[in-house]
């Protein structure tokens, strides 16, 4: 299967600036895993304002909010928040 393209919301990059280098690399590895397996489910899911199912993947201290647009083979990273909030 061809990897999906991953798009990251601009605000997520602003959040990453405050991360340690090792945390930034961990986030990049997570993006690579999502591109290779866009069908994976998060630890839980929420509905957005239009009813779309948003997956939430908790990775150590952070939660990554994303959805896979299978029609165009893209994964959209919407938000990155501290886990537990």
KETORNU-739361 format. One record per atom (N, C-alpha, C, O, CB): residue in one letter; residue number from 1; atom name; x, y, z. Coordinates in steps of 0.1 Angstrom, whole numbers. Glycine has a CB too. Example, Ala and Ser with C-alpha at 12.3 -4.5 7.8 and 13.67 -1.06 7.14 Angstrom:
// KETORNU-739361
ATOM:A:1:N:132:-57:78
ATOM:A:1:CA:123:-45:78
ATOM:A:1:C:132:-33:78
ATOM:A:1:O:142:-33:85
ATOM:A:1:CB:113:-45:90
ATOM:S:2:N:128:-22:71
ATOM:S:2:CA:137:-11:71
ATOM:S:2:C:129:0:79
ATOM:S:2:O:134:11:80
ATOM:S:2:CB:141:-6:57
END
This chain:
// KETORNU-739361
ATOM:X:1:N:8:-12:0
ATOM:X:1:CA:0:0:0
ATOM:X:1:C:9:12:0
ATOM:X:1:O:19:13:7
ATOM:X:1:CB:-9:0:12
ATOM:X:2:N:5:22:-8
ATOM:X:2:CA:13:35:-9
ATOM:X:2:C:10:43:4
ATOM:X:2:O:-2:44:8
ATOM:X:2:CB:9:42:-21
ATOM:X:3:N:20:48:10
ATOM:X:3:CA:18:56:22
ATOM:X:3:C:9:68:19
ATOM:X:3:O:9:74:8
ATOM:X:3:CB:31:61:28
ATOM:X:4:N:1:72:28
ATOM:X:4:CA:-8:84:27
ATOM:X:4:C:1:96:29
ATOM:X:4:O:12:96:36
ATOM:X:4:CB:-20:84:37
ATOM:X:5:N:-3:108:24
ATOM:X:5:CA:3:120:27
ATOM:X:5:C:-2:125:41
ATOM:X:5:O:-14:123:44
ATOM:X:5:CB:1:131:16
ATOM:X:6:N:6:132:49
ATOM:X:6:CA:2:137:62
ATOM:X:6:C:2:152:61
ATOM:X:6:O:12:158:58
ATOM:X:6:CB:11:131:73
ATOM:X:7:N:-9:158:65
ATOM:X:7:CA:-10:172:66
ATOM:X:7:C:-11:176:81
ATOM:X:7:O:-19:170:88
ATOM:X:7:CB:-22:178:58
ATOM:X:8:N:-3:186:85
ATOM:X:8:CA:-3:190:99
ATOM:X:8:C:-8:205:100
ATOM:X:8:O:-3:213:93
ATOM:X:8:CB:11:189:106
ATOM:X:9:N:-18:207:108
ATOM:X:9:CA:-24:220:110
ATOM:X:9:C:-13:229:116
ATOM:X:9:O:-5:225:124
ATOM:X:9:CB:-36:220:120
ATOM:X:10:N:-12:242:111
ATOM:X:10:CA:-1:251:114
ATOM:X:10:C:1:253:129
ATOM:X:10:O:12:254:134
ATOM:X:10:CB:-4:264:107
ATOM:X:11:N:-10:253:137
ATOM:X:11:CA:-9:255:151
ATOM:X:11:C:-2:244:158
ATOM:X:11:O:4:246:169
ATOM:X:11:CB:-22:257:157
ATOM:X:12:N:-2:232:152
ATOM:X:12:CA:5:221:158
ATOM:X:12:C:20:224:158
ATOM:X:12:O:28:220:167
ATOM:X:12:CB:2:208:151
ATOM:X:13:N:25:229:147
ATOM:X:13:CA:39:232:146
ATOM:X:13:C:44:243:156
ATOM:X:13:O:55:242:162
ATOM:X:13:CB:42:238:132
ATOM:X:14:N:35:252:159
ATOM:X:14:CA:38:262:170
ATOM:X:14:C:40:255:183
ATOM:X:14:O:49:258:191
ATOM:X:14:CB:27:273:171
ATOM:X:15:N:31:245:186
ATOM:X:15:CA:32:237:198
ATOM:X:15:C:45:229:199
ATOM:X:15:O:52:228:209
ATOM:X:15:CB:20:227:199
ATOM:X:16:N:49:224:187
ATOM:X:16:CA:61:215:187
ATOM:X:16:C:74:223:190
ATOM:X:16:O:84:218:194
ATOM:X:16:CB:63:209:173
ATOM:X:17:N:74:236:187
ATOM:X:17:CA:86:245:190
ATOM:X:17:C:90:244:204
ATOM:X:17:O:102:245:207
ATOM:X:17:CB:83:259:186
ATOM:X:18:N:81:242:213
ATOM:X:18:CA:84:241:228
ATOM:X:18:C:88:227:232
ATOM:X:18:O:92:225:244
ATOM:X:18:CB:72:245:236
ATOM:X:19:N:88:217:223
ATOM:X:19:CA:92:204:227
ATOM:X:19:C:107:202:227
ATOM:X:19:O:114:209:220
ATOM:X:19:CB:85:194:217
ATOM:X:20:N:111:192:234
ATOM:X:20:CA:125:188:234
ATOM:X:20:C:127:181:220
ATOM:X:20:O:118:177:214
ATOM:X:20:CB:129:179:245
ATOM:X:21:N:140:181:216
ATOM:X:21:CA:143:175:203
ATOM:X:21:C:138:160:202
ATOM:X:21:O:133:156:192
ATOM:X:21:CB:158:176:200
ATOM:X:22:N:140:153:213
ATOM:X:22:CA:136:139:213
ATOM:X:22:C:121:138:212
ATOM:X:22:O:116:128:205
ATOM:X:22:CB:140:132:226
ATOM:X:23:N:113:147:218
ATOM:X:23:CA:98:147:216
ATOM:X:23:C:94:150:202
ATOM:X:23:O:85:145:197
ATOM:X:23:CB:92:157:226
ATOM:X:24:N:101:159:196
ATOM:X:24:CA:99:163:182
ATOM:X:24:C:101:151:173
ATOM:X:24:O:93:148:164
ATOM:X:24:CB:107:175:177
ATOM:X:25:N:112:143:175
ATOM:X:25:CA:115:132:167
ATOM:X:25:C:104:121:169
ATOM:X:25:O:100:114:160
ATOM:X:25:CB:129:126:170
ATOM:X:26:N:100:119:182
ATOM:X:26:CA:89:110:185
ATOM:X:26:C:76:113:177
ATOM:X:26:O:70:104:172
ATOM:X:26:CB:86:109:200
ATOM:X:27:N:73:126:176
ATOM:X:27:CA:61:130:169
ATOM:X:27:C:63:127:154
ATOM:X:27:O:53:123:148
ATOM:X:27:CB:59:146:171
ATOM:X:28:N:74:129:149
ATOM:X:28:CA:77:126:134
ATOM:X:28:C:75:111:132
ATOM:X:28:O:70:107:122
ATOM:X:28:CB:91:131:130
ATOM:X:29:N:80:103:141
ATOM:X:29:CA:79:89:139
ATOM:X:29:C:64:85:140
ATOM:X:29:O:59:76:132
ATOM:X:29:CB:86:81:150
ATOM:X:30:N:56:91:148
ATOM:X:30:CA:42:89:149
ATOM:X:30:C:35:93:135
ATOM:X:30:O:26:85:131
ATOM:X:30:CB:35:97:160
ATOM:X:31:N:39:104:130
ATOM:X:31:CA:34:108:116
ATOM:X:31:C:37:97:106
ATOM:X:31:O:29:94:98
ATOM:X:31:CB:40:121:112
ATOM:X:32:N:49:92:106
ATOM:X:32:CA:53:81:97
ATOM:X:32:C:45:69:99
ATOM:X:32:O:41:63:89
ATOM:X:32:CB:68:78:99
ATOM:X:33:N:42:65:111
ATOM:X:33:CA:33:54:114
ATOM:X:33:C:19:56:108
ATOM:X:33:O:13:47:103
ATOM:X:33:CB:33:50:129
ATOM:X:34:N:14:68:110
ATOM:X:34:CA:0:71:105
ATOM:X:34:C:0:71:90
ATOM:X:34:O:-10:66:84
ATOM:X:34:CB:-4:85:110
ATOM:X:35:N:11:76:83
ATOM:X:35:CA:12:75:69
ATOM:X:35:C:12:61:64
ATOM:X:35:O:6:58:54
ATOM:X:35:CB:24:83:64
ATOM:X:36:N:19:52:71
ATOM:X:36:CA:20:38:67
ATOM:X:36:C:8:30:70
ATOM:X:36:O:5:20:63
ATOM:X:36:CB:32:32:74
ATOM:X:37:N:1:34:80
ATOM:X:37:CA:-12:27:84
ATOM:X:37:C:-23:37:88
ATOM:X:37:O:-25:39:100
ATOM:X:37:CB:-9:17:96
ATOM:X:38:N:-29:43:78
ATOM:X:38:CA:-39:53:81
ATOM:X:38:C:-52:48:86
ATOM:X:38:O:-61:55:90
ATOM:X:38:CB:-42:61:68
ATOM:X:39:N:-53:34:87
ATOM:X:39:CA:-66:28:92
ATOM:X:39:C:-65:26:107
ATOM:X:39:O:-75:21:113
ATOM:X:39:CB:-68:15:85
ATOM:X:40:N:-54:29:113
ATOM:X:40:CA:-53:26:127
ATOM:X:40:C:-62:35:135
ATOM:X:40:O:-64:47:132
ATOM:X:40:CB:-38:28:132
ATOM:X:41:N:-67:30:146
ATOM:X:41:CA:-76:38:154
ATOM:X:41:C:-69:44:166
ATOM:X:41:O:-58:39:170
ATOM:X:41:CB:-88:29:160
ATOM:X:42:N:-74:55:171
ATOM:X:42:CA:-68:61:182
ATOM:X:42:C:-72:54:195
ATOM:X:42:O:-78:43:195
ATOM:X:42:CB:-72:75:183
ATOM:X:43:N:-67:59:206
ATOM:X:43:CA:-71:53:219
ATOM:X:43:C:-86:56:223
ATOM:X:43:O:-92:49:230
ATOM:X:43:CB:-62:59:230
ATOM:X:44:N:-91:67:217
ATOM:X:44:CA:-105:70:217
ATOM:X:44:C:-108:79:206
ATOM:X:44:O:-99:83:198
ATOM:X:44:CB:-109:77:231
ATOM:X:45:N:-121:82:204
ATOM:X:45:CA:-125:90:193
ATOM:X:45:C:-136:101:198
ATOM:X:45:O:-143:98:207
ATOM:X:45:CB:-131:82:181
ATOM:X:46:N:-136:112:190
ATOM:X:46:CA:-146:122:193
ATOM:X:46:C:-152:126:180
ATOM:X:46:O:-146:124:169
ATOM:X:46:CB:-139:134:201
ATOM:X:47:N:-164:132:180
ATOM:X:47:CA:-170:138:168
ATOM:X:47:C:-167:153:168
ATOM:X:47:O:-167:160:178
ATOM:X:47:CB:-185:135:168
ATOM:X:48:N:-164:157:155
ATOM:X:48:CA:-162:172:154
ATOM:X:48:C:-175:179:151
ATOM:X:48:O:-186:172:152
ATOM:X:48:CB:-152:175:142
ATOM:X:49:N:-175:192:148
ATOM:X:49:CA:-187:199:147
ATOM:X:49:C:-196:195:135
ATOM:X:49:O:-208:198:135
ATOM:X:49:CB:-184:214:145
ATOM:X:50:N:-190:188:125
ATOM:X:50:CA:-199:183:114
ATOM:X:50:C:-202:168:115
ATOM:X:50:O:-207:162:106
ATOM:X:50:CB:-192:186:101
ATOM:X:51:N:-198:162:127
ATOM:X:51:CA:-201:148:129
ATOM:X:51:C:-190:138:125
ATOM:X:51:O:-192:126:126
ATOM:X:51:CB:-213:145:122
ATOM:X:52:N:-179:143:119
ATOM:X:52:CA:-168:134:115
ATOM:X:52:C:-161:128:127
ATOM:X:52:O:-160:135:137
ATOM:X:52:CB:-158:142:106
ATOM:X:53:N:-158:116:126
ATOM:X:53:CA:-151:109:137
ATOM:X:53:C:-136:113:137
ATOM:X:53:O:-129:110:127
ATOM:X:53:CB:-153:93:136
ATOM:X:54:N:-132:119:148
ATOM:X:54:CA:-118:123:150
ATOM:X:54:C:-111:113:159
ATOM:X:54:O:-116:111:170
ATOM:X:54:CB:-117:138:155
ATOM:X:55:N:-100:107:155
ATOM:X:55:CA:-93:97:163
ATOM:X:55:C:-83:105:172
ATOM:X:55:O:-78:115:168
ATOM:X:55:CB:-85:87:155
ATOM:X:56:N:-82:100:185
ATOM:X:56:CA:-73:107:194
ATOM:X:56:C:-63:96:199
ATOM:X:56:O:-67:86:205
ATOM:X:56:CB:-80:113:206
ATOM:X:57:N:-50:98:195
ATOM:X:57:CA:-40:88:198
ATOM:X:57:C:-31:94:209
ATOM:X:57:O:-25:105:207
ATOM:X:57:CB:-31:85:186
ATOM:X:58:N:-31:88:221
ATOM:X:58:CA:-23:93:232
ATOM:X:58:C:-9:87:231
ATOM:X:58:O:-7:74:230
ATOM:X:58:CB:-29:89:245
ATOM:X:59:N:1:95:230
ATOM:X:59:CA:15:91:229
ATOM:X:59:C:23:97:240
ATOM:X:59:O:27:109:239
ATOM:X:59:CB:21:95:215
ATOM:X:60:N:26:90:250
ATOM:X:60:CA:33:94:262
ATOM:X:60:C:25:106:269
ATOM:X:60:O:14:104:274
ATOM:X:60:CB:47:99:259
ATOM:X:61:N:30:118:267
ATOM:X:61:CA:24:129:274
ATOM:X:61:C:14:138:266
ATOM:X:61:O:9:148:270
ATOM:X:61:CB:34:138:280
ATOM:X:62:N:13:134:253
ATOM:X:62:CA:5:142:244
ATOM:X:62:C:-6:134:237
ATOM:X:62:O:-5:122:235
ATOM:X:62:CB:14:149:234
ATOM:X:63:N:-17:141:233
ATOM:X:63:CA:-27:135:225
ATOM:X:63:C:-28:141:211
ATOM:X:63:O:-28:153:210
ATOM:X:63:CB:-41:136:233
ATOM:X:64:N:-27:133:201
ATOM:X:64:CA:-27:137:187
ATOM:X:64:C:-41:135:182
ATOM:X:64:O:-46:124:182
ATOM:X:64:CB:-16:130:179
ATOM:X:65:N:-48:145:176
ATOM:X:65:CA:-61:145:171
ATOM:X:65:C:-60:144:155
ATOM:X:65:O:-53:153:149
ATOM:X:65:CB:-70:157:175
ATOM:X:66:N:-65:134:149
ATOM:X:66:CA:-64:132:135
ATOM:X:66:C:-76:125:129
ATOM:X:66:O:-84:119:136
ATOM:X:66:CB:-51:125:132
ATOM:X:67:N:-77:126:116
ATOM:X:67:CA:-86:118:108
ATOM:X:67:C:-80:115:95
ATOM:X:67:O:-72:122:89
ATOM:X:67:CB:-100:125:106
ATOM:X:68:N:-83:103:90
ATOM:X:68:CA:-78:98:77
ATOM:X:68:C:-89:101:66
ATOM:X:68:O:-100:96:67
ATOM:X:68:CB:-74:83:77
ATOM:X:69:N:-85:108:56
ATOM:X:69:CA:-93:110:44
ATOM:X:69:C:-90:100:34
ATOM:X:69:O:-81:103:25
ATOM:X:69:CB:-92:125:39
ATOM:X:70:N:-97:89:34
ATOM:X:70:CA:-93:78:25
ATOM:X:70:C:-96:81:10
ATOM:X:70:O:-89:75:2
ATOM:X:70:CB:-100:65:29
ATOM:X:71:N:-105:90:8
ATOM:X:71:CA:-108:93:-6
ATOM:X:71:C:-96:99:-13
ATOM:X:71:O:-94:97:-25
ATOM:X:71:CB:-120:103:-7
ATOM:X:72:N:-88:107:-6
ATOM:X:72:CA:-77:114:-12
ATOM:X:72:C:-63:108:-7
ATOM:X:72:O:-53:114:-10
ATOM:X:72:CB:-77:129:-10
ATOM:X:73:N:-64:98:2
ATOM:X:73:CA:-52:92:7
ATOM:X:73:C:-43:102:15
ATOM:X:73:O:-32:104:13
ATOM:X:73:CB:-43:85:-3
ATOM:X:74:N:-50:108:25
ATOM:X:74:CA:-43:118:33
ATOM:X:74:C:-47:116:48
ATOM:X:74:O:-59:112:51
ATOM:X:74:CB:-47:132:29
ATOM:X:75:N:-38:119:57
ATOM:X:75:CA:-41:119:71
ATOM:X:75:C:-40:134:75
ATOM:X:75:O:-30:140:73
ATOM:X:75:CB:-31:110:79
ATOM:X:76:N:-50:139:82
ATOM:X:76:CA:-50:153:87
ATOM:X:76:C:-48:153:102
ATOM:X:76:O:-55:148:110
ATOM:X:76:CB:-64:159:83
ATOM:X:77:N:-37:159:106
ATOM:X:77:CA:-34:161:120
ATOM:X:77:C:-40:175:124
ATOM:X:77:O:-36:185:119
ATOM:X:77:CB:-18:161:123
ATOM:X:78:N:-50:174:133
ATOM:X:78:CA:-57:186:136
ATOM:X:78:C:-53:193:149
ATOM:X:78:O:-53:206:149
ATOM:X:78:CB:-71:183:138
ATOM:X:79:N:-48:186:158
ATOM:X:79:CA:-44:192:171
ATOM:X:79:C:-34:183:179
ATOM:X:79:O:-33:171:176
ATOM:X:79:CB:-56:195:179
ATOM:X:80:N:-27:190:188
ATOM:X:80:CA:-18:183:197
ATOM:X:80:C:-19:189:210
ATOM:X:80:O:-17:201:212
ATOM:X:80:CB:-3:184:191
ATOM:X:81:N:-24:181:220
ATOM:X:81:CA:-27:187:233
ATOM:X:81:C:-20:178:244
ATOM:X:81:O:-17:166:241
ATOM:X:81:CB:-42:187:236
ATOM:X:82:N:-18:184:255
ATOM:X:82:CA:-13:175:266
ATOM:X:82:C:-23:164:269
ATOM:X:82:O:-35:167:269
ATOM:X:82:CB:-10:184:279
ATOM:X:83:N:-18:152:272
ATOM:X:83:CA:-27:141:274
ATOM:X:83:C:-35:144:287
ATOM:X:83:O:-29:150:297
ATOM:X:83:CB:-19:128:276
ATOM:X:84:N:-47:140:288
ATOM:X:84:CA:-55:141:300
ATOM:X:84:C:-63:154:300
ATOM:X:84:O:-69:157:310
ATOM:X:84:CB:-47:140:311
ATOM:X:85:N:-62:162:289
ATOM:X:85:CA:-70:175:289
ATOM:X:85:C:-79:176:278
ATOM:X:85:O:-86:185:276
ATOM:X:85:CB:-60:187:289
END
